[in-house]
């Protein structure tokens, strides 16, 4: 709507005039005087304070300590689940793909079966999966008939925190290989001590994330 023939002095009560503009990087903070920095962000949650507007209309009340009716102060609180994931990936990735924090990873581990046609390798991968499950870790098993290089690339792209590599060459040496997706550090654990080795590796991976947050 447009209003015509408005006289500011006659029709409005102006208490003060302000010279306003959009803040820019380098402007001084009006509170502390420090230069402002502009950054981009993602809204992952929001709060709307509704006050008593709707509780008054609906007569939504409670009794206070004196037994008197008081209107409830209402609010809306929301979390954007997909936005949380987007924000986490934006902050946790590298040139090879996602680097999922353990707290929100869809799976804790990925088990790469390099020789899916080898029954001994598949059996060891299944044993490892059960050992991880007993520790409370859910695993994604890659037993596709793909080249090892493809599986390594895809594992880094997906970015689950812990990688376990089961292959014929490793088992011939009595080990299962490991990789910490965050640090890229590789190692091995004894194939005949999967439970203890997996527990120690999981603790090391968690420690690397704890150190990163400090």
HELIX and SHEET records of a PDB file:
HELIX    1   1 UNK A    8  UNK A   11  1                                   4    
HELIX    2   2 UNK A   53  UNK A   58  1                                   6    
HELIX    3   3 UNK A   81  UNK A   91  1                                  11    
HELIX    4   4 UNK A  119  UNK A  134  1                                  16    
HELIX    5   5 UNK A  148  UNK A  158  1                                  11    
HELIX    6   6 UNK A  168  UNK A  172  1                                   5    
HELIX    7   7 UNK A  194  UNK A  213  1                                  20    
SHEET    1   A 2 UNK A  45  UNK A  51  0                                        
SHEET    2   A 2 UNK A  74  UNK A  79 -1                                        
SHEET    1   B 2 UNK A  61  UNK A  63  0                                        
SHEET    2   B 2 UNK A  69  UNK A  71 -1                                        
SHEET    1   C 2 UNK A  93  UNK A  94  0                                        
SHEET    2   C 2 UNK A  97  UNK A  98 -1                                        
SHEET    1   D 5 UNK A 139  UNK A 142  0                                        
SHEET    2   D 5 UNK A 109  UNK A 113  1                                        
SHEET    3   D 5 UNK A 162  UNK A 166  1                                        
SHEET    4   D 5 UNK A 175  UNK A 180 -1                                        
SHEET    5   D 5 UNK A 186  UNK A 190 -1                                        
END                                                                             
